[in-house]
Amino acid sequence: MVPQRLEFVSRPTIVKGAAVNLKYVDIRGQTLAVSRRGPISVVGLDKDYDWYEDLKDPDEVIDSLRANHGFKPDIFTFWQRLPNIEPKYPFHMECESIAALRIEGYDYWLNKQIKSVARNKMRKSQKAGVEVREAAFDDDFVHGVVKIFNETPIRQGRRFWHYGKDFETVKSQFSRFLFREDLIGAYHQNELIGFIMLGNAGNYGVLGQIISMVHHRDKATNNALIAKSVEICARKKLPYLVYAFWSDSTLTDFKRSCGFEEVKLPRYFVPITQKGKFALKLGLHRGWKAAVPDQLKIR
């Protein structure tokens, strides 16, 4: 097949909560985004679709990128999604650790998979009067989200991306993928105190945004939200629930207590240019943060 003639275009997207312009290219109906990692450019499936789509034909993408006469990114990357954990391709591979929960049913999760501390927190949440239910993305819900976002500028010791956003910004940014998401709200005395945007990736559910009010921390809101997510995945017969990446942190301790386990997926890195080959040998393909020791990174 003749490699597709590529056209790289810039368009707005959301990165770390902020509106930015990124360079994109469409190859055989799949949208790839170009990002910078220090001195090199890396192209892969758009982050908004990376969890939700399998790359259709890696060889065709590689051939198209290498044959392009204009801009060429230095490295092409893609991964295998659950449940495909065995490496399938001959390219340079490194493991990507994600937090995944095998869904065997809600009762099985409650009685067999979670730790006693998580089970006790769920009871605590119920006794505190927290009601968790599926919600609609209406104006009342958005106003509740804005209130949660603007409660504090610092979360988990870092600047919070969504602090300071107004109603219209939140409504615009968080309505983009409602076609694949279930909204779950946690309420206390009819006030939204936490929510989850639960994505359906076909092979599994994806915990996108999960957040609750610091003021109601004593009510174990996030535990109640996770429980509802498991219930929905079981009802939809999704075999896994995925909660982003796995690393040594207090957040991972929370994931572990809720039954999540580390699952390693193959991620591939393919050099497109000579600079890409050199960067891959030096380990620059993951960016400077990957070179920082874990304990220092956490601190």
Number of C-alpha atoms within 10 A of each C-alpha: 5 8 16 16 13 17 13 15 12 13 9 11 15 13 13 9 14 12 11 12 13 18 16 21 21 17 19 13 8 16 16 24 19 22 16 14 14 11 12 19 17 23 24 23 24 19 13 13 13 18 23 19 16 16 17 12 10 16 10 16 21 17 15 19 26 18 16 14 10 12 11 20 21 26 26 25 20 18 23 22 20 21 12 12 14 11 16 9 13 8 13 13 17 14 14 16 17 19 20 25 24 17 21 17 17 19 12 11 20 18 11 12 19 17 15 14 11 21 17 12 18 23 14 18 21 15 10 15 12 24 19 23 16 14 15 14 14 9 12 12 18 21 17 18 25 21 19 21 21 16 15 16 14 12 13 8 8 8 11 16 15 18 18 15 17 16 15 12 13 17 19 9 14 14 12 10 12 14 9 13 19 20 18 23 27 24 18 17 9 9 14 23 27 25 29 25 22 25 23 20 21 17 18 25 30 24 18 14 13 16 19 23 21 15 11 14 12 12 24 20 30 23 22 26 24 23 18 20 25 24 17 20 22 20 11 13 16 20 18 23 27 23 22 16 14 21 15 11 13 11 12 19 13 15 23 20 18 22 19 23 19 17 18 20 21 20 19 21 22 22 22 20 17 11 16 23 17 14 19 19 10 9 13 18 27 15 15 11 11 12 11 11 9 13 9 7 11 11 7
